[in-house]
């Protein structure tokens, strides 16, 4: 099962994207370290004007450590950020 998020951060809507009335979903792949910190982020899609805000938010998330065979382990998951005006 996916490790439980214990701290979530919503992205700040980019002013340029607001002005352009850009909405949509930005999926971000996160690598969760053995301690539950986000150690890597990668945009998987979504509008270019929204991607950096999603990355910035994803980097601040914190998870319960994933455990495999009784040992903390790295885990890769995906977060979908919804941008709606």
C-alpha positions in Angstrom: 0.0 0.0 0.0 1.0 3.6 -0.6 2.6 5.3 2.5 0.2 7.6 4.2 0.8 11.4 3.7 1.3 13.1 7.1 1.9 16.5 5.7 0.3 17.8 2.5 0.8 21.2 0.8 -1.5 22.6 -1.9 0.2 24.4 -4.8 0.0 28.1 -5.2 -1.9 28.9 -8.3 0.5 30.7 -10.6 -0.6 34.2 -11.4 0.1 33.8 -15.1 -2.0 30.6 -15.2 -4.9 32.4 -13.4 -4.7 35.3 -15.9 -4.7 32.9 -18.8 -7.6 30.9 -17.2 -5.6 27.7 -17.3 -7.0 24.8 -15.3 -6.3 21.1 -15.2 -4.6 18.2 -13.4 -0.8 17.9 -13.0 0.3 14.4 -12.0 3.6 14.4 -10.1 5.6 11.2 -9.5 7.3 11.4 -6.0 10.1 9.2 -4.7 9.6 8.8 -0.9 12.8 8.2 1.1 13.2 5.6 3.9 12.5 8.4 6.4 9.2 9.5 4.6 10.7 12.6 3.0 10.2 13.4 -0.7 13.6 12.8 -2.2 12.6 13.2 -5.9 9.8 14.7 -8.0 9.0 14.4 -11.7 6.1 15.9 -13.6 4.1 13.3 -15.5 1.9 15.7 -17.5 -0.4 18.7 -17.2 -0.2 22.2 -18.5 3.2 23.8 -18.6 2.1 26.9 -16.7 1.0 24.7 -13.7 3.9 22.2 -13.5 6.4 24.2 -11.4 3.7 25.0 -8.8 2.9 21.3 -8.5 6.6 20.4 -8.2 7.1 23.0 -5.5 4.1 21.7 -3.5 5.1 18.0 -3.9 8.6 18.6 -2.6 7.1 19.8 0.8 4.9 16.7 1.4 5.9 14.2 4.2 4.9 10.6 4.4 4.9 7.8 7.0 7.9 5.6 6.0 7.1 2.7 3.7 8.0 -0.6 5.3 8.9 -3.8 3.4 9.8 -7.0 5.3 10.0 -4.9 8.5 12.6 -2.5 7.0 12.0 1.1 5.9 12.2 1.3 2.2 12.1 3.8 -0.7 8.7 4.1 -2.4 7.5 5.7 -5.6 4.0 7.1 -5.8 2.0 9.7 -7.7 0.2 12.8 -6.5 -2.4 14.5 -8.7 -2.7 18.2 -8.2 -6.0 19.8 -9.3 -5.9 23.4 -10.5 -9.4 24.8 -10.8 -10.4 28.5 -10.9 
